[in-house]
Each structure stands twice: as structure tokens, then as C-alpha cells.
Amino acid sequence: MIRSLQKYCPSASIYVLCMDTNCEEVLSELSLTNVHLIPLSDLEDSELLQVKKQRGVAEYCWTLSPCLPYYVLEKYQHVEFITYLDADLFFYSSLEPLFQEIGRASIAIIEHRFTSRLKDQEIKGRFCVEWVSFRRDTEGLACLKRWREQCIEWCFYRLEEGKMGDQKYLDPWPEQYANCHILMHQGAGIAPWNYPQYLISGDANSSALINGDPLIFYHFHQFQILENGKFDRLSSFYTEEAPAPDLIYSPYESAINETIGTVHLMYPNFLAGFKSSNSVFARRFAQKFLPSSVKRFLQKFMRY
């Protein structure tokens, strides 16, 4: 994600929240330009340490979604505009159309744009916490501060009283904040939950087009790096409508392989984040064949 962002937005300053020492050590060794590393311990205050005990790993990561941009704006007073990005994004073309679209907006968010088949998933959140922008002005700071407070108070992997993780808090923003912009570019936020509804065109020598517009970024939800050197793209939950688009996935897999090669030159035995092919196969099998009632029952006993 970082290298693709630097390629298409070279002036960006990137602030990375390092969730463990492995991440911090590797990124430090890579010495990437304009990348500022923030150890988790620097971000964690007494409030966060208290709720950390009650949340699963992913739930705590979601809790930190607003805490990172809030921390950066507090610590680095020269930062006038900040965008939270998920780490599993990949950029394919210039971000300038998005910045032109945002203009002087105080807040910028993006919809999931679910396919018709998945429209019922919108109950978990109309907007996706993959790109969330804030400007250092009264409205932007007020929105970010409130979102941080909400996520610290409640952020769990369940739908409860109009809340779901960190993302359902965004639903009322367009009505609550007059200067909140919803990104409309068709090439932004392409993801497993929406790609089947678009015409994806192009060839191996050019970036993909989405309904004729340049693909700007794709969200690689569910993507797994396997210990056997292969990748697992998506579960059948998404691919039953259309196979994962090779025009989008192949460049990402090439970039992942290149980065793995670079890291292995420094750390030959590095396998952090690599998944067992057998465990991923078992998970995909369960996703495809177990009845929904069984999956919901099992989910109650798993910390997400």
C-alpha cells in the first residue's frame, strides 16, 4: 500500500501505526521516504489500555481507526489535512481526481456501494472505513474527536443498537456535518463487495478501467498470503457473482511478491502474517458449506 501510494501521490507524508515491534523493525529497516513510524505504545493512553482488555484484536484495531489521525493532528500541528487509509489498499493511478473532488470539504468518506445481492449488508454500515479524510477546521476536528470518543466507548464485532465496529458511526455524518463529502469517483473504493457490478476493462500493459474511468484504489479484503508461496484471493461468498478480477489482482500479487523478496533479503526467515494453506482451505470450506445458523453460532464464541 505504501509503495503504491508513494508512486501515485509522491508528496504524501505517511504516518504508520505499528501494531507490533515486527512491523516497526521491518519498516524502519526499509527506510521508506516520508514514512513516519508511530509505535503503538506512543498512541495508547489510559483510556485505550483500559478498553484493550475487553476487545478482540480486530476490535481493538477498529477502536484505533480514529485514534491515529487524532494523534497525528495533535502531535504534528503543520498537518492541515489527513486521510485514514486501511493497510490492505493498493493504488493504481493518480489520487488527484479524489483531492479535486474533495475540494475544501472538512470530511470525506466513501460508500461500500454494495451489489444488489449484498445490499442487506448495508445494515452494518453504509460507509467503509477504508478512506476517511479530515481537515484541520472546526467541523473536521469536531467530527474526528466525536468518532474517537464513540469508538473508545463501544467498538465490537456485532450489530447492536445501531452500532457496528467503527464504521456504523459514519452513517449519520452527511446529515450531521454540512461540509462532509461523499466520494463519487467510480474508480475509488472498488472491493469484493462491489466489483461485479462494474465493467472492468484494460490489458496486462495498462491499469484497469472501471466503467471507463481509471481504477484509483482497490480494497483487498480477505486476501491471504500463504506459506507455500501462493495467494488466496477471495471466498465463494464474493466470487459466486463473478470471479476475482485478474486485471486487479495480478498487479497486487506481483507487488506483494516484490516486497516479500525485499524483506527476505534482510530477514530470510520472515513469515509474519503468512497463513497455512490448510487452515485457509478449511476456513473457505466452512464459509462455503456450513449453514448460516452454524456460522452465526460459532461466531459467538470467537473473538474477532
C-alpha positions as CSV (number, residue, x, y, z in Angstrom):
1,M,0.0,0.0,0.0
2,I,2.7,2.5,1.0
3,R,4.8,2.0,-2.2
4,S,1.8,2.3,-4.5
5,L,0.6,5.4,-2.6
6,Q,4.1,6.9,-3.0
7,K,4.1,6.1,-6.7
8,Y,0.8,8.0,-7.4
9,C,1.0,10.6,-4.6
10,P,4.7,11.3,-4.2
11,S,4.2,14.3,-2.0
12,A,2.3,12.4,0.7
13,S,3.6,12.2,4.3
14,I,2.6,8.8,5.6
15,Y,2.1,8.1,9.3
16,V,2.1,4.4,10.1
17,L,0.7,3.0,13.3
18,C,3.0,0.0,14.1
19,M,0.8,-2.6,15.8
20,D,3.8,-4.6,16.9
21,T,7.6,-4.5,17.1
22,N,7.9,-6.7,14.0
23,C,6.2,-4.1,11.9
24,E,8.2,-1.2,13.3
25,E,11.5,-3.0,12.9
26,V,10.9,-4.0,9.3
27,L,9.6,-0.6,8.2
28,S,12.5,1.1,9.9
29,E,15.0,-1.1,8.1
30,L,13.3,-0.4,4.7
31,S,13.8,3.4,5.3
32,L,10.9,4.5,3.1
33,T,10.9,8.2,2.2
34,N,8.4,10.4,4.0
35,V,7.1,7.5,6.2
36,H,6.8,8.3,9.9
37,L,6.6,5.3,12.3
38,I,4.4,5.5,15.3
39,P,4.8,2.7,17.9
40,L,1.6,1.5,19.4
41,S,2.8,2.5,22.9
42,D,3.1,6.1,21.8
43,L,-0.6,6.2,20.9
44,E,-2.0,4.2,23.8
45,D,-3.3,6.3,26.7
46,S,-5.0,5.1,29.9
47,E,-8.4,5.1,28.2
48,L,-7.2,2.8,25.3
49,L,-5.3,0.5,27.6
50,Q,-8.4,0.0,29.7
51,V,-10.7,-1.0,26.8
52,K,-7.9,-3.1,25.1
53,K,-8.5,-5.8,27.8
54,Q,-12.2,-6.2,26.7
55,R,-11.8,-6.3,22.9
56,G,-10.5,-8.8,20.3
57,V,-7.5,-8.0,18.1
58,A,-9.6,-6.7,15.2
59,E,-12.0,-4.9,17.5
60,Y,-9.1,-3.1,19.1
61,C,-7.6,-2.2,15.6
62,W,-11.0,-0.7,14.7
63,T,-11.0,1.2,18.0
64,L,-7.8,2.8,16.9
65,S,-9.1,3.9,13.5
66,P,-10.0,7.4,14.6
67,C,-7.2,7.5,17.3
68,L,-4.4,7.5,14.7
69,P,-5.5,10.6,12.7
70,Y,-6.4,12.3,16.0
71,Y,-2.9,11.6,17.4
72,V,-1.2,12.9,14.2
73,L,-3.2,16.1,14.2
74,E,-2.5,16.7,17.9
75,K,1.2,16.0,17.6
76,Y,2.0,17.5,14.2
77,Q,0.5,20.9,14.1
78,H,1.6,21.5,10.5
79,V,-0.7,18.8,9.2
80,E,-3.8,20.5,7.7
81,F,-5.5,17.6,6.1
82,I,-5.3,13.9,6.9
83,T,-6.7,10.7,5.5
84,Y,-7.0,7.4,7.3
85,L,-6.3,4.5,5.0
86,D,-6.6,0.8,5.5
87,A,-3.3,-1.1,5.1
88,D,-4.9,-3.6,2.6
89,L,-5.5,-0.9,-0.1
90,F,-3.5,-0.7,-3.3
91,F,-3.3,2.3,-5.7
92,Y,-3.3,2.0,-9.5
93,S,-3.4,5.6,-10.7
94,S,-3.2,9.3,-9.6
95,L,-5.2,10.3,-6.5
96,E,-5.6,13.8,-7.8
97,P,-9.2,13.3,-9.0
98,L,-10.2,12.4,-5.5
99,F,-8.5,15.5,-4.0
100,Q,-10.1,17.7,-6.7
101,E,-13.5,16.2,-5.8
102,I,-13.0,16.7,-2.0
103,G,-12.0,20.4,-2.6
104,R,-12.4,22.3,0.7
105,A,-14.6,19.8,2.4
106,S,-14.0,19.2,6.1
107,I,-14.7,15.5,6.0
108,A,-14.6,12.9,3.1
109,I,-16.0,9.4,3.3
110,I,-16.8,6.6,0.8
111,E,-19.8,4.3,0.5
112,H,-19.4,0.5,0.3
113,R,-21.6,0.6,-2.9
114,F,-22.8,-3.0,-2.3
115,T,-24.1,-5.0,-5.2
116,S,-27.8,-5.7,-5.2
117,R,-27.2,-9.2,-3.8
118,L,-25.3,-7.8,-0.8
119,K,-27.5,-4.7,-0.2
120,D,-28.7,-6.2,3.1
121,Q,-25.1,-5.8,4.4
122,E,-25.6,-2.0,4.5
123,I,-27.3,-2.5,7.8
124,K,-23.7,-2.9,9.2
125,G,-22.7,0.4,7.7
126,R,-23.4,2.4,4.6
127,F,-19.8,3.8,4.5
128,C,-16.5,1.9,4.5
129,V,-13.7,2.8,6.9
130,E,-11.0,2.4,4.2
131,W,-10.7,6.1,3.3
132,V,-11.8,8.7,5.9
133,S,-10.4,12.3,5.5
134,F,-10.4,15.2,8.0
135,R,-9.4,18.8,7.6
136,R,-8.0,20.8,10.5
137,D,-11.0,23.1,10.8
138,T,-13.9,23.3,13.3
139,E,-16.1,20.7,11.6
140,G,-13.4,18.3,10.7
141,L,-11.8,18.3,14.2
142,A,-15.2,18.0,15.9
143,C,-16.2,15.0,13.8
144,L,-12.9,13.2,14.4
145,K,-13.0,13.9,18.1
146,R,-16.5,12.6,18.5
147,W,-15.7,9.5,16.4
148,R,-12.7,8.8,18.6
149,E,-14.9,9.1,21.8
150,Q,-17.5,6.7,20.3
151,C,-15.0,4.1,19.3
152,I,-13.4,4.1,22.7
153,E,-16.8,3.8,24.4
154,W,-18.0,0.9,22.2
155,C,-16.4,-0.9,19.3
156,F,-17.3,-4.6,18.8
157,Y,-17.8,-7.1,16.0
158,R,-21.6,-7.2,16.4
159,L,-24.6,-5.2,15.4
160,E,-26.1,-3.6,18.5
161,E,-28.4,-0.6,19.0
162,G,-27.4,1.0,15.7
163,K,-23.7,0.4,16.2
164,M,-21.3,-2.0,14.4
165,G,-17.5,-1.8,14.9
166,D,-16.0,1.6,14.0
167,Q,-18.0,2.0,10.7
168,K,-21.7,2.5,11.5
169,Y,-20.8,5.6,13.4
170,L,-20.3,7.2,9.9
171,D,-23.9,6.7,8.7
172,P,-25.3,10.0,10.0
173,W,-22.3,12.2,9.1
174,P,-23.7,13.6,5.8
175,E,-26.7,14.9,7.8
176,Q,-24.8,15.9,10.9
177,Y,-21.9,17.8,9.1
178,A,-22.7,20.3,6.4
179,N,-19.2,20.1,4.9
180,C,-19.0,16.3,4.7
181,H,-18.3,15.0,1.2
182,I,-19.1,11.5,-0.1
183,L,-16.6,10.4,-2.7
184,M,-18.3,9.6,-6.1
185,H,-15.4,8.6,-8.4
186,Q,-16.2,5.2,-9.8
187,G,-12.5,4.1,-9.6
188,A,-12.3,4.7,-5.9
189,G,-13.1,2.0,-3.3
190,I,-13.5,-0.9,-5.7
191,A,-13.7,-4.0,-3.5
192,P,-15.0,-7.6,-3.2
193,W,-18.5,-6.4,-2.2
194,N,-19.0,-4.2,-5.3
195,Y,-16.7,-5.2,-8.3
196,P,-19.3,-7.5,-10.0
197,Q,-21.5,-4.5,-10.8
198,Y,-18.8,-2.7,-12.8
199,L,-17.3,-3.2,-16.3
200,I,-13.6,-3.8,-15.6
201,S,-11.5,-3.4,-18.8
202,G,-7.9,-3.0,-19.8
203,D,-5.0,-5.2,-20.6
204,A,-1.8,-6.5,-18.9
205,N,0.1,-3.4,-20.0
206,S,-2.2,-0.8,-18.6
207,S,-4.1,-0.1,-15.4
208,A,-7.7,-1.4,-15.1
209,L,-10.6,0.8,-16.0
210,I,-13.9,0.8,-14.1
211,N,-16.8,1.7,-16.4
212,G,-14.2,3.5,-18.5
213,D,-12.7,5.5,-15.5
214,P,-9.2,4.8,-14.2
215,L,-9.1,2.5,-11.2
216,I,-7.6,4.5,-8.4
217,F,-7.7,2.1,-5.5
218,Y,-8.9,-1.4,-4.6
219,H,-9.6,-2.8,-1.1
220,F,-8.1,-6.3,-0.8
221,H,-10.4,-7.6,1.9
222,Q,-9.9,-11.3,2.7
223,F,-6.7,-11.5,0.7
224,Q,-4.3,-14.0,2.2
225,I,-0.5,-14.6,1.7
226,L,0.1,-18.4,2.1
227,E,3.2,-20.1,3.4
228,N,3.5,-22.2,0.2
229,G,4.2,-19.0,-1.9
230,K,0.7,-18.7,-3.2
231,F,-2.2,-16.4,-2.5
232,D,-5.8,-16.9,-1.6
233,R,-7.9,-14.1,-3.2
234,L,-11.5,-14.4,-2.0
235,S,-14.1,-16.7,-0.6
236,S,-17.0,-18.0,-2.6
237,F,-19.2,-15.6,-0.7
238,Y,-18.0,-13.0,-3.1
239,T,-16.9,-14.9,-6.2
240,E,-20.3,-16.6,-6.7
241,E,-21.3,-13.5,-8.6
242,A,-18.1,-13.1,-10.6
243,P,-14.5,-14.3,-10.3
244,A,-12.0,-12.1,-8.6
245,P,-10.8,-9.7,-11.5
246,D,-7.4,-10.8,-12.6
247,L,-6.6,-7.3,-14.0
248,I,-6.8,-6.0,-10.5
249,Y,-5.4,-8.9,-8.5
250,S,-2.3,-9.8,-10.6
251,P,-0.5,-6.5,-10.3
252,Y,-1.1,-6.6,-6.5
253,E,0.2,-10.1,-6.2
254,S,3.3,-9.1,-8.2
255,A,3.9,-6.1,-5.9
256,I,3.4,-8.3,-2.8
257,N,6.0,-10.8,-4.2
258,E,8.4,-8.0,-4.8
259,T,8.0,-6.7,-1.3
260,I,8.4,-10.1,0.2
261,G,11.6,-10.5,-1.7
262,T,12.9,-7.2,-0.4
263,V,12.1,-8.2,3.2
264,H,13.6,-11.6,2.9
265,L,16.9,-10.1,1.9
266,M,17.0,-8.5,5.3
267,Y,15.1,-11.2,7.3
268,P,15.4,-14.5,5.4
269,N,13.0,-16.3,7.9
270,F,10.3,-13.6,8.0
271,L,6.9,-15.2,7.9
272,A,4.8,-12.8,9.9
273,G,1.2,-12.7,8.5
274,F,1.7,-15.7,6.3
275,K,-1.1,-18.2,6.6
276,S,-1.2,-22.0,6.4
277,S,-2.7,-23.1,3.2
278,N,-4.5,-25.9,5.0
279,S,-6.1,-23.6,7.6
280,V,-7.2,-21.2,4.8
281,F,-8.7,-24.0,2.8
282,A,-10.6,-25.2,5.9
283,R,-11.9,-21.7,6.5
284,R,-13.0,-21.3,2.9
285,F,-14.7,-24.7,3.0
286,A,-16.6,-23.7,6.2
287,Q,-17.6,-20.4,4.7
288,K,-19.0,-22.2,1.6
289,F,-20.7,-25.2,3.0
290,L,-21.6,-24.6,6.7
291,P,-25.2,-23.4,7.2
292,S,-25.6,-19.8,8.2
293,S,-27.1,-20.7,11.5
294,V,-24.0,-22.8,12.4
295,K,-21.7,-20.0,11.4
296,R,-23.6,-17.5,13.5
297,F,-23.4,-19.8,16.5
298,L,-19.7,-20.4,16.1
299,Q,-19.1,-16.6,15.7
300,K,-20.5,-16.0,19.2
301,F,-17.6,-17.9,20.7
302,M,-14.8,-16.3,18.6
303,R,-13.1,-13.0,19.3
304,Y,-12.8,-11.2,16.0
